[in-house]
Amino acid sequence: MKSNALPHGFPDNPEAWKKLIDAAPENIADAQCPYDPNDPSAVEAYWKNAVVSRSLPELREKLANRRRGPSRSPTKVPTTIRFDADVLAALKASGKGWQTRVNEAVKDWLKTHSAA
């Protein structure tokens, strides 16, 4: 394994990090971010339970005994279902959450039809 596995151009010394940080914008607008990156308390709360590791074996060891919290809804069961290509394309085109919407549509259909 290479001794320096950082991507090309990635800061590799404190001076380079300081230069990068100094060039960073004051406020960040990121709709995909799960917290407000401009709010230090929100950033701290989000990263409070982060697991930091320097190697994959170390990370696996740290995560081995970690358990997922209680589900907000019943656990989903993974499965395989076959759709016509045009149906699947239309479902995916409806945007993020299409599988959840399909699940809800099937639930509604089952209310008026026999499950057998």
C-alpha positions as CSV (number, residue, x, y, z in Angstrom):
1,M,0.0,0.0,0.0
2,K,1.3,3.5,-0.8
3,S,2.6,5.5,2.1
4,N,0.6,8.5,1.0
5,A,-2.8,7.4,-0.3
6,L,-4.2,10.9,-0.5
7,P,-5.8,12.0,-3.7
8,H,-3.8,14.3,-6.0
9,G,-4.1,17.9,-4.7
10,F,-5.3,16.9,-1.3
11,P,-3.6,18.9,1.5
12,D,-0.8,16.9,3.1
13,N,0.6,19.4,5.5
14,P,-0.6,22.0,8.1
15,E,0.3,25.0,5.9
16,A,-1.8,23.6,3.0
17,W,-4.7,23.0,5.3
18,K,-4.5,26.5,6.7
19,K,-4.4,28.0,3.1
20,L,-7.5,25.9,2.1
21,I,-9.4,26.9,5.3
22,D,-8.6,30.6,4.8
23,A,-9.9,30.4,1.2
24,A,-13.2,28.7,2.3
25,P,-16.4,30.8,2.1
26,E,-17.8,32.3,5.2
27,N,-21.2,30.8,4.8
28,I,-22.2,27.5,3.1
29,A,-25.5,26.9,1.3
30,D,-25.9,23.2,0.8
31,A,-29.5,21.8,0.4
32,Q,-28.1,18.2,0.6
33,C,-26.5,18.7,4.0
34,P,-28.4,17.0,6.9
35,Y,-27.7,19.9,9.2
36,D,-27.0,23.7,8.9
37,P,-23.2,23.8,8.3
38,N,-23.2,27.5,9.4
39,D,-24.4,26.6,12.9
40,P,-21.5,25.3,15.0
41,S,-23.9,23.6,17.5
42,A,-25.7,21.8,14.7
43,V,-22.4,20.6,13.3
44,E,-21.1,19.5,16.7
45,A,-24.4,17.6,17.4
46,Y,-24.3,15.8,14.0
47,W,-20.7,14.7,14.3
48,K,-20.8,13.9,18.1
49,N,-21.0,10.1,17.6
50,A,-18.8,9.9,14.5
51,V,-16.4,7.0,14.4
52,V,-12.9,8.1,13.4
53,S,-10.5,5.5,12.1
54,R,-7.1,5.4,10.3
55,S,-7.6,1.9,8.7
56,L,-10.3,-0.4,7.5
57,P,-9.6,-3.2,10.1
58,E,-9.7,-0.6,12.9
59,L,-13.0,0.8,11.6
60,R,-14.5,-2.7,11.4
61,E,-13.4,-3.4,15.0
62,K,-14.9,-0.1,16.2
63,L,-18.2,-0.7,14.4
64,A,-18.5,-4.4,15.3
65,N,-20.4,-3.9,18.5
66,R,-22.4,-0.9,17.3
67,R,-26.1,-1.4,17.1
68,R,-28.7,0.4,15.1
69,G,-31.3,2.3,17.1
70,P,-35.0,1.4,17.2
71,S,-36.8,1.7,13.9
72,R,-39.4,4.4,13.5
73,S,-41.5,2.0,11.5
74,P,-41.6,-1.7,11.1
75,T,-38.5,-3.1,9.4
76,K,-38.7,-3.4,5.6
77,V,-37.9,-6.7,3.9
78,P,-35.6,-6.6,0.9
79,T,-37.0,-8.3,-2.2
80,T,-36.7,-8.5,-6.0
81,I,-39.6,-7.4,-8.2
82,R,-39.8,-7.2,-11.9
83,F,-41.3,-4.2,-13.7
84,D,-41.7,-3.4,-17.3
85,A,-38.9,-1.1,-18.4
86,D,-41.3,1.8,-19.1
87,V,-43.0,1.4,-15.7
88,L,-39.7,1.4,-13.8
89,A,-38.5,4.4,-15.8
90,A,-41.6,6.3,-14.9
91,L,-41.4,5.4,-11.2
92,K,-37.7,6.5,-11.0
93,A,-38.5,9.7,-12.9
94,S,-40.9,10.6,-10.2
95,G,-37.9,11.3,-8.0
96,K,-36.4,10.3,-4.7
97,G,-38.7,8.2,-2.6
98,W,-40.2,6.3,-5.5
99,Q,-39.9,2.9,-3.7
100,T,-41.7,4.3,-0.7
101,R,-44.5,5.6,-3.0
102,V,-44.8,2.2,-4.6
103,N,-45.0,0.6,-1.2
104,E,-47.8,3.0,-0.2
105,A,-49.7,2.3,-3.5
106,V,-49.5,-1.4,-2.9
107,K,-50.8,-1.0,0.6
108,D,-53.7,1.0,-0.7
109,W,-54.4,-1.6,-3.3
110,L,-54.4,-4.3,-0.7
111,K,-57.1,-2.5,1.3
112,T,-59.6,-3.2,-1.5
113,H,-58.2,-6.5,-2.9
114,S,-57.6,-9.9,-1.4
115,A,-54.0,-10.5,-0.5
116,A,-54.2,-14.1,-1.5
